[in-house]
Amino acid sequence: MNDDYDEPNDQEPDEQDFSDDVKEFAVARRTHPQTSHDAADSVTHIRVRQLAVMKTLHVFGPMTHEELILAYPTLFPNTKQSRSGLRARCSEVRDKGYVEDSGQRKLTKYNRGTIVWRLTEKGKAFWAQQEGGQPAT
């Protein structure tokens, strides 16, 4: 893995499940100036790995990071994605407004409270559009 890039150099999820317009993305190296990061952040396209996290939440419903880590390989069995990578992608789609804290908490295996994540209305509308339907109102 090349640490100069924000995206890991793993195999991508099966791209046939995703439309071409969501596969485009901009990335800035960690060593680039803030203006490069600002430009990359302004791109509204969703990265394939971010889309895979959203699809997992869409298929399985609200879940914790731990549950996401367990569910992800059932949809993408041939895709290597680290625990920290999944957490980062979840945070990125949260920052884009597609995922949110549901307000619910579950206990981890260590008996600590953790956030249950869910798709926002924007995230649900995105999936309705991807599936050929109309966005939910």
N, C-alpha and C positions, 0 to 999 in steps of 0.2 A: 504494500500500500504506500502511495506517495503522500507524505504528510503536508505537501505544499497545497493540496486541493481540499476543498470542503467536502466533496463527495468521495466516498471510498471507491476503489477500483475493483469492485466485485461484479459478479454476473448480475445483469439487470433482470427484474421480473419479466415474465412472458409478456412481451410488448404487444402481442396480438390482441390482448384484452383491452388495450387502451387506444383511444383515437390519436391520430397524428398531432393534432393541435395541442395536446397536453404533454407531449414528449419533449418539446423544445424548452430550453432553459438557459439561463445565464449563470455563470459561476465566476467568482473572483478568488484568486489565490489569497491565502492568509497574509502573504507578504505584500499584497497590493495596497495602495492608499485607500482611505475611507471612501473617496469618490467612486472607486471601482465597486466597492461593496454596496454603496447606495444605488448605483446603476443596476447591479445584479438583483438587488432586492426589489427594484421597481418593476421588474418583469413579472407579469401576472400569470404566466404559464406555471403549471405545477410540474415539478420534477417527477420522473417515473417512480422513484423510491417514496416520495411523498404520497403520490397517488396510490401506491400499494398499501400504505398505512391507512389511507382514507377508505380504500376498498375493504380492508379487514374490518374496520369499524362499521362500514355499511352492511356487510354481510352478517357479522356477528352481533352488532349492536354495541351499546355502551360497555366499556371495559377498562380495567386498570392497565398500567404498563405491563405488569407481570402477565396478565391475561393476553394482552396484545402480543407479547413475546412468544407465548405458547400457541396462539391462534394463527399468527402470520405464516408459519411454515405449512399449515394445512392448505392455504391458498397458493403459496409460492414455494413448493417443496424443493425446487432446484436452485433457489436463490439464497445465497449466504448473506445474512444481515445480522450484525452484532447487536447485542442488547443495547449498548450505548447508541448505536446507529439508529435503532428503532425509536429510542427515546428522543433523539435529536430530530428525526423526521416528524415525530408527533408534535414536538415543540414548534417546528417550522410551519406545519399546517395550522397549528393553533394561532401562530403569529399572523398567518394569512386570513384568519377568520373562518376556517372550515371545521375546526374542532374546538371544543370548549370543555371546561370543568363542568360536570353535570350537577355539582353540589352534593352528590352522594359520596360516601367513603366506604371502603372495604378494608378489611384487615389483611396485611401481607402474611406470608408464612412466618415472619418474625413478630407477628402480633402488633404491627404498627399500622396506623391509618394511612390510606393512600387514596388518591383522586381516582374517580371513575370518569373517564373521558367519553365524550359523545360527539357526533356530528352536529354542527350548528344548522340553522335553517339554510344558510348559504351552502353548507356541505351537502345537505339533503337535496337542495335544488340542483346542485352540480350533478349529483348522481341521477336525478330524474332526467336531466338533459342528456347525460351519457347513455342512458338506457332508452333514449328515444321518446321519452314522455315529456310532459310539461313540468316545469318546476313547481314544487309544492307551494301552496299559498298559505 
